[in-house]
Amino acid sequence: MYTFRLIENQEIPEFFALITKRMAWLDKKHLKGWNIYHYDEIFPLSYFQAMASSLYVLVSDHVVCGAVLLESDQRWNDSCSALYVHNFVSEVGSRSGRSFLRYVEAYAVSKGKKYLRLDSDIHNEDLASYYHDLGFEDCGFCWEGDYQGVLRQKKLIHH
């Protein structure tokens, strides 16, 4: 069973370790992603410490998944009511990402948002399939430095 909540300050290094472990996993699998973009340098521990008020995690007996959740994103050129997922990472092998995104969807609905939005690397077909299976649609592209991403959104259902 998981708990979805705002991160506690002492857990931020644990969250950051998920990122470095995911980068090592990408290297081991010979996949291109955060590992080739030096993600841990672009988004160092200090970034996540500064973003703590927007950093949500999924916790069992430890942090297994998390992301920065924002109400706006300059990559999207509109003013749509959406919640934006950034720096989304899960513990390698935990299979907790789907659960986390379900919690994030419920959170977004509770805030009256119409869409859940994120982006992912344009070259990662496995991740594209993962997001499509979860109901995300491709909506455009974004570029930041060497990073080329696909903008994806999911229309939220309000009950």
C-alpha positions in Angstrom: 0.0 0.0 0.0 1.2 3.4 -0.9 0.8 6.9 0.5 0.8 9.9 -1.9 2.0 13.1 -0.3 4.2 16.1 -0.4 7.8 15.2 0.2 9.5 15.8 3.6 12.7 17.7 3.5 14.8 14.8 4.8 13.5 12.6 2.0 14.8 14.8 -0.8 18.2 13.0 -1.0 16.3 9.7 -1.2 14.2 11.0 -4.1 17.4 12.3 -5.9 19.0 8.9 -5.5 16.1 7.5 -7.6 17.2 9.7 -10.4 20.8 8.7 -10.2 19.9 5.0 -10.0 17.6 5.4 -13.0 20.4 7.0 -14.9 22.7 4.1 -14.1 19.9 1.7 -15.2 19.7 3.5 -18.5 23.5 3.1 -19.0 23.3 -0.6 -18.1 20.5 -1.2 -20.6 22.3 0.9 -23.3 19.3 3.2 -23.5 19.5 7.0 -24.2 17.8 9.3 -21.8 18.6 11.2 -18.7 22.1 9.6 -18.7 23.2 11.2 -21.9 21.7 14.7 -21.0 23.5 14.8 -17.6 20.1 15.2 -15.9 21.6 15.1 -12.4 23.7 18.2 -13.3 20.8 20.0 -15.0 18.5 19.2 -12.0 20.9 18.8 -9.0 19.9 18.0 -5.5 19.6 21.7 -4.8 17.0 22.1 -7.5 14.7 19.5 -5.7 15.4 21.2 -2.4 14.2 24.5 -3.8 11.1 22.7 -5.4 10.1 20.9 -2.2 6.8 22.7 -2.0 5.8 21.1 -5.4 7.5 17.7 -5.0 5.1 14.9 -4.5 6.1 11.3 -3.7 4.7 7.8 -3.4 5.8 6.1 -0.2 5.7 2.6 1.0 8.3 2.1 3.7 10.5 4.4 1.6 10.2 6.8 -1.4 9.4 4.7 -4.5 8.3 7.3 -6.9 7.8 11.1 -7.3 7.6 14.2 -9.4 7.4 17.9 -9.3 3.8 19.0 -10.0 3.3 22.5 -11.4 0.3 24.6 -12.4 2.0 26.1 -15.4 4.7 25.1 -17.9 6.4 27.4 -20.5 6.8 24.4 -22.9 3.0 24.5 -23.5 1.9 27.6 -25.4 -1.6 28.0 -23.9 -3.4 28.8 -20.7 -5.3 25.5 -20.4 -6.3 24.3 -16.9 -3.7 21.6 -16.4 -1.4 20.0 -13.9 2.2 19.5 -15.3 4.3 16.5 -14.2 8.1 17.1 -14.2 11.1 15.1 -13.1 8.9 12.0 -12.9 11.0 9.0 -11.6 10.2 5.7 -10.0 12.4 3.2 -8.3 13.9 0.7 -10.8 11.9 -2.5 -10.6 9.2 -1.1 -8.3 6.5 -0.7 -11.0 5.1 2.2 -9.0 4.8 4.7 -11.8 1.3 3.8 -12.9 0.1 4.0 -9.3 1.7 7.4 -8.8 0.1 8.8 -12.0 -3.3 7.5 -10.8 -2.8 9.5 -7.6 -1.6 12.5 -9.5 -4.7 12.3 -11.8 -7.0 12.2 -8.7 -5.1 15.2 -7.2 -5.5 17.1 -10.5 -9.2 16.4 -10.6 -9.5 17.6 -7.0 -7.9 20.9 -8.1 -10.4 21.2 -11.0 -7.8 20.6 -13.7 -8.9 19.5 -17.2 -5.7 17.9 -18.3 -2.6 16.1 -16.9 0.4 17.0 -19.0 4.0 15.8 -19.2 6.8 15.4 -21.8 9.2 12.6 -22.5 12.3 12.0 -24.8 11.4 11.8 -28.4 13.6 8.8 -29.0 12.3 6.6 -26.2 9.7 4.4 -27.9 9.1 2.2 -24.8 8.2 5.3 -22.7 5.9 6.5 -25.5 4.1 3.2 -25.4 3.9 3.4 -21.6 2.3 6.8 -21.7 -0.1 5.9 -24.6 -1.2 2.8 -22.6 -2.1 5.2 -19.8 -4.2 7.3 -22.0 -1.8 10.2 -22.9 -2.0 11.7 -26.4 0.9 13.3 -28.2 0.3 17.0 -28.6 3.5 18.5 -29.9 7.2 18.8 -29.3 9.6 20.7 -27.1 13.3 21.4 -27.1 15.6 22.4 -24.3 19.3 22.3 -24.9 20.1 18.8 -26.5 16.8 17.5 -25.2 14.0 16.8 -27.7 10.7 15.9 -26.1 7.2 15.0 -27.0 4.4 16.9 -25.2 1.7 14.5 -23.9 -1.6 15.1 -22.2 -4.5 13.1 -20.8 -8.0 14.6 -20.5 -9.2 14.1 -17.0 -12.6 12.8 -16.1 -14.5 14.6 -13.4 -16.9 12.5 -11.4 
